[in-house]
Amino acid sequence: MPKAINEGFEAIRKKGSRVVAEGNPMLPAAGLMVATGTLSSVHDRKRPFVTVINSYTTQIPGHVHLNVLGEKVVNALKAKGCNVWYANIGAAICDGIAMGHFGMKYSLPSRELIADQIESIIGAHPCDAWIGIGNCDKIIPAMLNSMVRLNIPSVYVSGGPMLAGRNKSDLITVFEGVGKEAAGKISSDQLAEMANSACRTCGSCAGMFTANSMNCLAEAIGLALPGNGTIPAAAWTDTKALSWVINPERVALVEKAADVLEELLKKKIRPRDIVTKRSIDNAFILDLAMGGSTNTVLHTLALACEAGIDYPLERINLLARKTPNLCKVSPSRPDVHMEDVHRVGGIAAILKAVAEDGRAPLSLDLKTCTGTLRDMVEKAPDADGDVIRTGEKVFSREGGLAVLYGNIAPQGAVVKTAGVEKDMMKFTGRAKCYDSQDLALDAILKGKVVDGDVVVIRYEGPKGGPGMMEMLSPTSAIKGRGIRAALITDGRFSGGTRGLCIGHVSPEAAAGGPIAVIRNGDVIEIDAVKRTLELLVPAGEIKSRLRKLKPFSPRVTGGWLGRYSRHVLSAHTGAVMDNNVLFENSKKKKGS
């Protein structure tokens, strides 16, 4: 077993809840557990302790129903004779609400805050196993990262995706509507009506955005139950009136998680028994096949780091060459949503189609929380031919994500090729540079960005932002205004972004990366087919500009964001913190 993060978790791995529930010296603690209702009597402390960690909040549509699901899990575990601790974590952020203002800087950092909270809860109140209930962008990876960090029996279960709104609309319909309204293509009243009818049920936003992408990847990795990513959160009771209830199928999945946790505890199966380099491969193969969010690259690399797995970014390109892009969901295909993927067999059906294609190194016999991946895939229906395609009908022979390298991004940059039009896969244009998202968005909305431009947004990386703000507002504005332009950034994109939008440029500008010295009018050449991103400026000139570059002055120095800015690493690492032992060791091996 890998070494625990500290001696406290070493004890929890060996003894579980007995750390706090065994012997007379711990009776004062037992008395407090009686006060909370966790125990009806101190004599009940002999039973196993299970912790349910929920991220319920009314600030996020993906989470507004998690209190109901949480109670279902608690009751199911109590019925099995468990002592149940029920905790709620904070810092759950809705990226859609935080989008386009300073608050988005808190989104990516919240992944670390949430993982630290979970470590604190279980480290201080030792248990035998735990269930994480989450649903949206940073909460999901935080819970998965916590599972491998703590490495005691655990399972993750989500609240499920939102149903599409009226006329198959979703959140991206509204974001792109902002660009259309600015261009005079629709009225303000039409835009308001879009906003009023696009997001009407509970659940994580309806397309293959970051939350749903990560919920799906959790199935492929094996830390979540089949159906975790695609069973809708809600069910319509009246589509005309847009009225709904929590989906009984989702409730049943959540209750089944209690059975799964019981088996994991009985068989002493821990997350690091499930998360391996090959299971990370499985996750990326799924991601490539379904054209998931580019944010999955950040989060899956961070998961590998937490699990002690050395997983190089360039490996994604090797997998992409062998994996067909056989499913497209909004935003890449605006009229297809997560409910449609579920209707045709869900993630299991996508993986079955990949397996039948036969080129990708998909490992079906790996252990999952419910058995093996093969158990799930072999029960799946065949591809329907529309939502999930095979043979000559696939969207492309190569996967829906690519990592680009070149003199702008020596350590890589990421693009969602599934969302790029074929005639934009190769693009050359002149740079228009902005040192923040706000400046770029203002220029786009005022018509200062035109066909043939390459918008460069920098100093928005993990350290520079700080927090790597998502660029959904400017990318949607470009799409909504109908501008044929590309965008590159050391920041990141929402899973809702489509178009030739290249993010995660590493090293970032704040770390002295070449993106910092691009000038207005410089020619940039992008080739998503050959995986290159080049500044067409002589190498000597680039070196001269870099020598003259002034040291970065942090934008935020106080509070949590100030600490984060000082300790976060580049996007090519998954934007992990600098106390990551794996990364530091790999640096020493390379002599850097």
C-alpha positions as CSV (number, residue, x, y, z in Angstrom):
1,M,0.0,0.0,0.0
2,P,1.4,3.5,-0.8
3,K,2.5,5.6,2.1
4,A,-0.4,7.6,3.8
5,I,-0.3,11.4,3.6
6,N,0.4,11.5,7.4
7,E,0.4,9.3,10.5
8,G,-3.2,10.1,11.2
9,F,-4.4,8.6,8.0
10,E,-1.9,5.7,8.4
11,A,-3.9,4.9,11.6
12,I,-7.3,5.3,9.9
13,R,-6.2,2.9,7.1
14,K,-5.3,0.3,9.6
15,K,-8.0,0.8,12.2
16,G,-10.7,2.9,10.6
17,S,-13.3,4.2,13.1
18,R,-11.6,2.2,15.9
19,V,-9.2,5.2,16.2
20,V,-12.1,7.2,17.8
21,A,-14.5,4.5,18.9
22,E,-12.4,2.0,20.8
23,G,-11.5,1.9,24.5
24,N,-12.6,3.8,27.6
25,P,-10.3,6.8,26.8
26,M,-12.6,7.5,23.8
27,L,-15.9,7.4,25.7
28,P,-16.0,11.2,26.0
29,A,-16.0,11.3,22.2
30,A,-18.7,8.6,22.2
31,G,-20.8,10.8,24.5
32,L,-20.6,13.7,22.0
33,M,-21.7,11.3,19.2
34,V,-24.8,10.5,21.3
35,A,-25.4,14.3,21.5
36,T,-25.3,14.5,17.7
37,G,-27.7,11.6,17.3
38,T,-25.0,9.6,15.4
39,L,-25.2,7.0,18.2
40,S,-28.3,6.2,20.2
41,S,-26.1,4.8,22.9
42,V,-22.3,4.6,23.5
43,H,-22.7,0.8,23.1
44,D,-23.5,1.4,19.4
45,R,-19.9,2.5,18.7
46,K,-19.0,-1.1,17.9
47,R,-20.8,-0.7,14.6
48,P,-18.9,0.5,11.5
49,F,-18.9,4.3,10.9
50,V,-19.6,5.7,7.5
51,T,-19.3,9.4,6.6
52,V,-21.5,11.0,3.9
53,I,-20.0,14.2,2.6
54,N,-22.4,16.3,0.6
55,S,-21.9,19.6,-1.3
56,Y,-25.6,20.6,-1.1
57,T,-26.2,24.3,-1.6
58,T,-29.0,26.4,-3.2
59,Q,-26.4,28.5,-5.1
60,I,-26.0,25.9,-7.8
61,P,-28.7,24.2,-9.9
62,G,-26.7,21.0,-9.9
63,H,-26.8,20.9,-6.1
64,V,-30.2,22.2,-5.1
65,H,-31.6,18.7,-4.7
66,L,-28.6,17.1,-3.1
67,N,-30.1,17.4,0.4
68,V,-32.8,15.0,-0.7
69,L,-30.3,12.6,-2.2
70,G,-28.1,12.9,0.8
71,E,-30.9,11.8,3.1
72,K,-31.6,8.8,0.9
73,V,-28.0,7.7,1.3
74,V,-28.0,8.3,5.0
75,N,-31.2,6.2,5.5
76,A,-29.9,3.4,3.3
77,L,-26.7,3.2,5.3
78,K,-28.5,3.3,8.6
79,A,-30.7,0.5,7.5
80,K,-27.5,-1.6,7.1
81,G,-26.6,-1.0,10.7
82,C,-24.0,1.7,10.1
83,N,-23.3,4.7,12.3
84,V,-23.6,7.6,9.9
85,W,-21.9,10.9,10.1
86,Y,-23.3,13.4,7.6
87,A,-21.2,16.5,6.7
88,N,-21.7,19.3,4.2
89,I,-18.7,21.0,2.6
90,G,-18.5,24.6,1.6
91,A,-16.8,26.5,-1.3
92,A,-19.0,24.9,-3.9
93,I,-19.1,27.3,-6.8
94,C,-21.4,27.6,-9.9
95,D,-19.1,28.4,-12.8
96,G,-22.1,29.8,-14.8
97,I,-22.9,32.3,-12.1
98,A,-19.2,33.1,-11.4
99,M,-18.5,33.5,-15.2
100,G,-17.4,36.9,-16.5
101,H,-16.4,38.6,-13.3
102,F,-13.7,38.4,-10.6
103,G,-15.5,35.6,-8.8
104,M,-14.5,33.1,-11.5
105,K,-10.9,33.3,-10.1
106,Y,-12.2,31.3,-7.1
107,S,-13.5,28.4,-9.1
108,L,-10.4,26.3,-9.9
109,P,-8.8,27.1,-6.5
110,S,-12.0,25.8,-4.9
111,R,-11.0,22.3,-6.0
112,E,-8.1,22.4,-3.6
113,L,-10.2,23.9,-0.8
114,I,-12.8,21.2,-1.1
115,A,-10.3,18.4,-1.1
116,D,-8.7,19.9,2.0
117,Q,-12.0,20.1,3.7
118,I,-12.7,16.5,3.1
119,E,-9.2,15.5,4.4
120,S,-9.9,17.6,7.5
121,I,-13.4,16.1,8.1
122,I,-12.2,12.5,7.9
123,G,-8.8,13.1,9.5
124,A,-10.5,14.6,12.6
125,H,-13.4,12.2,12.7
126,P,-12.0,8.9,11.6
127,C,-14.4,6.5,9.8
128,D,-14.3,3.2,8.0
129,A,-15.6,4.4,4.6
130,W,-17.2,7.4,3.0
131,I,-19.5,8.5,0.2
132,G,-19.1,11.8,-1.7
133,I,-22.1,13.4,-3.2
134,G,-21.4,16.2,-5.6
135,N,-22.3,17.4,-9.1
136,C,-20.6,20.5,-10.5
137,D,-17.3,21.5,-12.0
138,K,-14.7,21.6,-9.2
139,I,-16.6,19.6,-6.6
140,I,-16.4,16.4,-8.6
141,P,-12.6,16.4,-9.1
142,A,-12.1,17.5,-5.5
143,M,-14.1,14.5,-4.3
144,L,-12.2,12.1,-6.7
145,N,-8.9,13.6,-5.6
146,S,-9.8,13.2,-2.0
147,M,-10.7,9.5,-2.6
148,V,-7.2,8.7,-3.8
149,R,-5.5,11.0,-1.3
150,L,-7.1,9.5,1.7
151,N,-7.3,6.0,0.2
152,I,-10.0,4.4,2.4
153,P,-13.0,2.6,1.0
154,S,-15.2,5.2,-0.8
155,V,-17.5,5.8,-3.7
156,Y,-18.6,9.0,-5.5
157,V,-22.2,9.6,-6.7
158,S,-23.5,12.6,-8.5
159,G,-26.8,14.5,-8.6
160,G,-27.1,14.0,-12.4
161,P,-27.4,16.3,-15.4
162,M,-30.1,18.9,-16.0
163,L,-32.8,18.3,-18.7
164,A,-32.5,20.5,-21.8
165,G,-34.8,23.6,-21.8
166,R,-37.4,24.7,-24.2
167,N,-36.5,24.2,-27.9
168,K,-33.5,22.0,-26.8
169,S,-31.8,25.0,-25.3
170,D,-29.2,25.1,-22.5
171,L,-26.9,27.5,-20.8
172,I,-24.7,27.9,-23.9
173,T,-27.7,29.0,-25.9
174,V,-27.9,32.0,-23.5
175,F,-24.2,32.7,-23.5
176,E,-24.1,32.7,-27.3
177,G,-27.3,34.7,-27.3
178,V,-25.4,37.6,-25.6
179,G,-23.1,37.8,-28.6
180,K,-26.1,37.6,-31.0
181,E,-27.8,40.4,-29.1
182,A,-24.7,42.6,-29.2
183,A,-24.5,42.0,-33.0
184,G,-28.1,43.0,-33.4
185,K,-29.2,39.5,-34.5
186,I,-31.8,39.2,-31.7
187,S,-33.6,41.6,-29.4
188,S,-33.0,42.1,-25.7
189,D,-36.5,40.7,-25.1
190,Q,-35.6,37.5,-27.1
191,L,-32.4,37.2,-25.1
192,A,-34.2,37.5,-21.8
193,E,-36.7,34.8,-22.9
194,M,-33.8,32.5,-23.8
195,A,-32.4,33.0,-20.3
196,N,-35.9,32.3,-18.8
197,S,-36.5,29.0,-20.5
198,A,-33.1,27.3,-21.0
199,C,-32.2,26.1,-17.5
200,R,-35.4,25.0,-15.7
201,T,-34.6,21.8,-13.7
202,C,-32.1,20.8,-11.1
203,G,-28.9,19.1,-12.3
204,S,-25.6,20.0,-13.8
205,C,-26.0,22.0,-17.0
206,A,-27.4,19.8,-19.8
207,G,-24.5,19.5,-22.3
208,M,-21.1,17.8,-22.3
209,F,-19.7,20.6,-20.2
210,T,-17.1,20.1,-17.5
211,A,-19.4,18.8,-14.7
212,N,-21.0,16.1,-16.9
213,S,-17.7,15.2,-18.5
214,M,-16.2,14.6,-15.1
215,N,-19.2,12.6,-13.9
216,C,-18.9,10.4,-17.0
217,L,-15.1,10.0,-16.6
218,A,-15.7,8.8,-13.0
219,E,-17.6,5.8,-14.5
220,A,-14.7,5.0,-16.8
221,I,-12.1,5.3,-14.0
222,G,-14.2,3.1,-11.8
223,L,-14.9,5.4,-8.8
224,A,-18.6,5.9,-9.6
225,L,-21.5,3.6,-10.5
226,P,-22.7,3.0,-14.1
227,G,-25.2,5.7,-14.9
228,N,-23.5,8.3,-12.7
229,G,-22.8,10.7,-15.6
230,T,-26.0,10.4,-17.7
231,I,-29.1,9.5,-15.6
232,P,-30.9,12.9,-15.5
233,A,-31.4,14.6,-12.2
234,A,-35.0,15.4,-13.0
235,A,-38.1,14.1,-14.8
236,W,-40.7,16.2,-16.5
237,T,-44.2,16.1,-15.1
238,D,-45.5,18.7,-17.6
239,T,-43.1,19.8,-20.4
240,K,-45.4,22.7,-21.5
241,A,-45.4,24.2,-18.0
242,L,-41.8,23.1,-17.5
243,S,-42.6,21.4,-14.2
244,W,-40.6,18.5,-12.9
245,V,-39.7,16.2,-10.0
246,I,-36.4,14.6,-8.9
247,N,-35.9,11.6,-11.2
248,P,-36.7,8.3,-9.4
249,E,-34.0,6.6,-11.5
250,R,-31.4,9.0,-10.0
251,V,-32.7,8.4,-6.5
252,A,-32.4,4.6,-7.0
253,L,-28.7,5.1,-8.2
254,V,-27.9,7.1,-5.1
255,E,-29.5,4.4,-2.8
256,K,-27.5,1.7,-4.6
257,A,-24.3,3.6,-3.8
258,A,-24.8,2.4,-0.2
259,D,-24.8,-1.2,-1.3
260,V,-21.6,-0.6,-3.3
261,L,-19.9,1.1,-0.4
262,E,-20.8,-1.9,1.8
263,E,-19.1,-4.3,-0.6
264,L,-16.0,-2.1,-0.9
265,L,-15.7,-2.0,2.9
266,K,-16.3,-5.8,3.2
267,K,-13.6,-6.6,0.5
268,K,-11.3,-3.8,1.7
269,I,-11.1,-2.3,-1.8
270,R,-9.6,1.2,-1.8
271,P,-9.5,3.9,-4.5
272,R,-5.8,3.3,-5.3
273,D,-6.7,-0.3,-6.1
274,I,-8.9,1.1,-8.8
275,V,-7.1,4.2,-10.1
276,T,-4.1,3.2,-12.1
277,K,-2.3,4.4,-15.2
278,R,-4.5,2.2,-17.3
279,S,-7.7,3.4,-15.7
280,I,-6.6,7.0,-16.4
281,D,-6.1,5.8,-20.0
282,N,-9.6,4.5,-20.0
283,A,-10.9,7.9,-18.8
284,F,-9.1,9.8,-21.5
285,I,-10.2,7.3,-24.1
286,L,-13.8,8.0,-23.1
287,D,-13.1,11.7,-23.1
288,L,-11.7,11.6,-26.6
289,A,-14.6,9.4,-27.8
290,M,-17.3,11.7,-26.5
291,G,-15.5,15.1,-27.0
292,G,-15.5,16.1,-23.4
293,S,-14.5,19.4,-21.8
294,T,-10.8,20.5,-22.0
295,N,-11.1,21.0,-18.2
296,T,-11.1,17.2,-17.8
297,V,-7.4,17.3,-18.8
298,L,-6.6,19.5,-15.8
299,H,-8.7,17.4,-13.4
300,T,-7.6,14.0,-14.6
301,L,-3.9,15.0,-14.5
302,A,-4.5,16.2,-10.9
303,L,-6.1,12.9,-10.0
304,A,-3.1,11.1,-11.4
305,C,-0.8,13.2,-9.3
306,E,-2.9,12.6,-6.1
307,A,-2.7,8.9,-6.9
308,G,1.1,9.0,-7.3
309,I,0.9,8.2,-11.0
310,D,3.3,9.8,-13.4
311,Y,1.1,10.6,-16.4
312,P,2.6,12.9,-19.1
313,L,0.3,15.3,-20.9
314,E,1.6,14.2,-24.4
315,R,0.2,10.7,-23.8
316,I,-3.2,12.2,-24.6
317,N,-2.1,12.7,-28.3
318,L,-1.1,9.0,-28.5
319,L,-4.5,7.9,-27.3
320,A,-6.3,10.4,-29.6
321,R,-4.7,8.9,-32.7
322,K,-6.3,5.6,-31.9
323,T,-9.7,6.7,-30.5
324,P,-12.6,7.7,-32.7
325,N,-14.7,10.7,-31.9
326,L,-18.1,8.9,-32.1
327,C,-20.3,11.0,-29.9
328,K,-20.9,14.8,-29.9
329,V,-23.1,16.5,-27.4
330,S,-23.8,20.2,-26.8
331,P,-22.0,22.5,-27.3
332,S,-20.3,20.5,-30.2
333,R,-23.8,19.4,-31.3
334,P,-26.3,21.9,-29.9
335,D,-29.4,19.8,-30.3
336,V,-28.0,16.7,-28.4
337,H,-27.9,16.7,-24.6
338,M,-27.0,14.3,-21.8
339,E,-30.5,12.9,-21.6
340,D,-30.1,11.7,-25.2
341,V,-26.8,10.0,-24.3
342,H,-28.6,8.2,-21.5
343,R,-31.5,7.2,-23.7
344,V,-29.2,5.3,-26.1
345,G,-27.2,3.5,-23.4
346,G,-25.0,6.0,-21.7
347,I,-21.3,5.8,-21.1
348,A,-21.3,2.0,-21.3
349,A,-22.7,2.2,-24.9
350,I,-19.9,4.7,-25.8
351,L,-17.2,2.5,-24.4
352,K,-18.7,-0.6,-26.1
353,A,-18.5,1.2,-29.5
354,V,-14.9,2.2,-28.8
355,A,-14.1,-1.4,-27.9
356,E,-15.7,-2.7,-31.1
357,D,-13.7,-0.1,-33.1
358,G,-10.7,-2.0,-31.7
359,R,-7.9,0.6,-32.1
360,A,-7.9,2.3,-28.7
361,P,-6.0,0.5,-25.8
362,L,-9.2,0.3,-23.7
363,S,-8.7,-1.9,-20.6
364,L,-12.1,-3.6,-19.8
365,D,-10.9,-6.0,-17.1
366,L,-9.8,-3.3,-14.7
367,K,-11.3,-3.2,-11.2
368,T,-14.2,-0.7,-10.6
369,C,-16.3,0.0,-7.6
370,T,-19.0,-2.4,-8.9
371,G,-16.7,-5.1,-10.4
372,T,-14.9,-4.6,-13.7
373,L,-15.4,-2.2,-16.6
374,R,-16.3,-5.2,-18.7
375,D,-19.3,-6.0,-16.5
376,M,-20.7,-2.6,-17.4
377,V,-19.8,-2.5,-21.1
378,E,-21.0,-6.0,-22.1
379,K,-24.5,-5.2,-20.9
380,A,-24.7,-2.0,-23.0
381,P,-26.8,-1.7,-26.1
382,D,-25.2,-1.3,-29.5
383,A,-24.6,2.2,-30.8
384,D,-27.8,3.8,-32.1
385,G,-26.1,5.3,-35.1
386,D,-27.0,8.9,-34.4
387,V,-26.0,10.0,-30.9
388,I,-23.3,7.3,-30.8
389,R,-21.9,6.5,-34.2
390,T,-19.6,3.7,-35.6
391,G,-17.7,2.7,-38.7
392,E,-17.7,5.3,-41.5
393,K,-20.3,7.4,-39.6
394,V,-18.0,8.5,-36.7
395,F,-17.5,12.2,-36.5
396,S,-13.7,11.7,-36.9
397,R,-11.2,8.8,-36.8
398,E,-9.3,10.6,-34.1
399,G,-10.4,11.7,-30.6
400,G,-12.1,15.0,-29.7
401,L,-9.2,16.5,-27.8
402,A,-5.6,17.4,-28.8
403,V,-2.5,18.7,-27.1
404,L,-0.6,21.3,-29.3
405,Y,3.1,22.1,-28.9
406,G,5.3,24.8,-30.4
407,N,7.2,27.9,-29.6
408,I,4.1,29.5,-28.0
409,A,3.4,26.4,-25.8
410,P,6.7,24.4,-25.2
411,Q,4.9,22.5,-22.4
412,G,1.6,22.1,-24.3
413,A,-1.8,23.6,-24.9
414,V,-5.2,21.9,-25.2
415,V,-8.0,22.2,-27.7
416,K,-11.3,20.5,-28.0
417,T,-11.1,19.4,-31.6
418,A,-14.7,18.0,-31.4
419,G,-15.9,21.5,-31.2
420,V,-13.8,23.0,-34.1
421,E,-15.3,23.3,-37.6
422,K,-13.3,21.4,-40.2
423,D,-12.3,24.5,-42.1
424,M,-10.8,26.0,-38.9
425,M,-8.5,23.0,-38.0
426,K,-5.7,24.9,-39.7
427,F,-5.7,28.7,-39.2
428,T,-3.2,31.5,-39.6
429,G,-4.0,35.0,-38.4
430,R,-2.6,38.1,-36.8
431,A,-2.5,38.5,-33.0
432,K,-4.7,40.8,-31.0
433,C,-3.3,40.7,-27.5
434,Y,-5.2,41.3,-24.2
435,D,-3.8,41.0,-20.7
436,S,-7.1,40.0,-19.2
437,Q,-10.4,38.3,-20.1
438,D,-12.3,41.5,-19.4
439,L,-10.3,43.6,-21.9
440,A,-10.8,40.9,-24.6
441,L,-14.5,40.6,-24.0
442,D,-15.0,44.3,-24.3
443,A,-13.1,44.4,-27.6
444,I,-15.1,41.5,-29.0
445,L,-18.5,43.0,-28.1
446,K,-17.4,46.4,-29.5
447,G,-16.5,44.8,-32.9
448,K,-12.8,45.3,-32.6
449,V,-12.1,41.6,-33.2
450,V,-12.7,40.7,-36.9
451,D,-12.4,37.7,-39.2
452,G,-8.8,36.4,-39.4
453,D,-7.7,37.6,-36.0
454,V,-6.1,35.4,-33.3
455,V,-7.2,36.7,-29.9
456,V,-4.5,36.2,-27.3
457,I,-5.6,36.4,-23.7
458,R,-2.8,36.0,-21.2
459,Y,-2.0,36.5,-17.5
460,E,-5.1,34.4,-16.8
461,G,-3.3,31.2,-16.0
462,P,-3.3,29.4,-12.6
463,K,-0.7,31.8,-11.1
464,G,-1.4,34.8,-13.2
465,G,-5.2,35.1,-13.0
466,P,-4.9,33.8,-10.3
467,G,-7.2,30.9,-10.7
468,M,-7.3,30.3,-14.4
469,M,-10.6,32.0,-15.3
470,E,-12.9,30.2,-17.8
471,M,-13.3,32.0,-21.1
472,L,-16.9,31.2,-21.9
473,S,-17.9,34.8,-22.2
474,P,-15.4,35.8,-24.9
475,T,-15.6,32.5,-26.8
476,S,-19.4,32.6,-26.8
477,A,-19.3,36.3,-28.0
478,I,-17.1,35.3,-30.9
479,K,-19.4,32.5,-31.9
480,G,-22.6,34.6,-31.3
481,R,-21.3,37.5,-33.4
482,G,-20.3,35.0,-36.2
483,I,-16.6,36.1,-36.3
484,R,-14.2,33.7,-38.0
485,A,-11.4,34.1,-35.4
486,A,-9.3,31.9,-33.2
487,L,-8.5,32.4,-29.5
488,I,-5.5,31.2,-27.5
489,T,-5.0,31.7,-23.7
490,D,-3.0,30.5,-20.7
491,G,-6.4,30.4,-19.0
492,R,-9.0,27.8,-19.6
493,F,-12.4,27.3,-21.2
494,S,-15.8,26.2,-20.0
495,G,-17.0,22.8,-21.2
496,G,-19.5,24.9,-23.1
497,T,-16.9,26.5,-25.4
498,R,-16.8,25.6,-29.1
499,G,-14.7,26.9,-31.9
500,L,-10.9,27.1,-32.4
501,C,-10.2,27.9,-28.8
502,I,-6.9,26.8,-27.4
503,G,-6.3,26.9,-23.6
504,H,-3.9,25.8,-20.9
505,V,-0.9,27.4,-22.8
506,S,2.1,26.4,-20.8
507,P,4.3,27.9,-19.4
508,E,1.8,30.6,-18.6
509,A,2.6,34.3,-19.1
510,A,3.1,34.8,-15.3
511,A,5.8,32.1,-15.3
512,G,7.6,33.9,-18.2
513,G,6.1,31.8,-21.0
514,P,6.4,32.8,-24.6
515,I,2.7,33.8,-24.7
516,A,3.8,36.9,-22.7
517,V,5.9,38.3,-25.5
518,I,3.4,38.0,-28.4
519,R,2.7,41.4,-29.9
520,N,-0.2,42.9,-31.8
521,G,0.1,42.0,-35.5
522,D,2.4,39.0,-35.0
523,V,1.4,36.1,-37.2
524,I,0.3,32.9,-35.4
525,E,-0.1,29.6,-37.1
526,I,-2.3,26.9,-35.6
527,D,-2.5,23.4,-37.0
528,A,-4.8,21.2,-34.9
529,V,-4.2,18.3,-37.2
530,K,-0.4,18.3,-36.8
531,R,-0.8,19.5,-33.2
532,T,1.3,22.6,-33.5
533,L,1.0,26.2,-32.2
534,E,3.6,28.5,-33.6
535,L,4.5,32.2,-33.4
536,L,5.9,33.1,-36.9
537,V,8.7,35.3,-35.5
538,P,12.4,34.5,-35.7
539,A,13.7,32.5,-32.7
540,G,16.3,35.2,-31.9
541,E,13.6,37.9,-31.7
542,I,11.5,35.7,-29.3
543,K,14.6,35.2,-27.1
544,S,15.3,38.9,-27.1
545,R,11.7,39.7,-26.1
546,L,11.8,37.1,-23.3
547,R,15.1,38.6,-21.9
548,K,13.4,42.0,-21.7
549,L,10.2,40.7,-20.1
550,K,9.6,42.3,-16.7
551,P,9.0,39.9,-13.8
552,F,5.4,39.2,-13.1
553,S,3.8,41.1,-10.3
554,P,1.0,39.1,-8.6
555,R,-2.5,40.6,-9.0
556,V,-3.7,39.3,-5.7
557,T,-1.4,39.0,-2.6
558,G,-3.8,38.7,0.3
559,G,-6.3,36.0,1.4
560,W,-6.7,32.5,0.0
561,L,-6.1,33.6,-3.6
562,G,-2.8,35.2,-2.7
563,R,-1.6,31.9,-1.1
564,Y,-2.9,30.0,-4.1
565,S,-1.0,32.2,-6.5
566,R,2.2,31.6,-4.7
567,H,1.9,27.8,-4.6
568,V,0.0,26.7,-7.7
569,L,1.9,25.0,-10.6
570,S,1.4,25.2,-14.3
571,A,-1.6,23.8,-16.2
572,H,0.4,21.0,-17.8
573,T,0.7,19.5,-14.3
574,G,-3.1,19.7,-13.7
575,A,-2.6,23.0,-11.8
576,V,-1.7,21.1,-8.7
577,M,-0.1,22.7,-5.6
578,D,3.7,22.8,-5.2
579,N,3.7,20.4,-2.2
580,N,2.9,17.7,-4.7
581,V,5.7,15.1,-4.0
582,L,5.3,13.4,-7.4
583,F,5.9,16.6,-9.3
584,E,8.9,17.6,-7.2
585,N,10.5,14.2,-7.6
586,S,10.0,14.2,-11.3
587,K,11.7,17.7,-11.5
588,K,14.7,16.3,-9.6
589,K,14.9,13.3,-12.0
590,K,15.0,15.6,-15.0
591,G,17.5,17.8,-13.3
592,S,15.4,20.9,-13.8
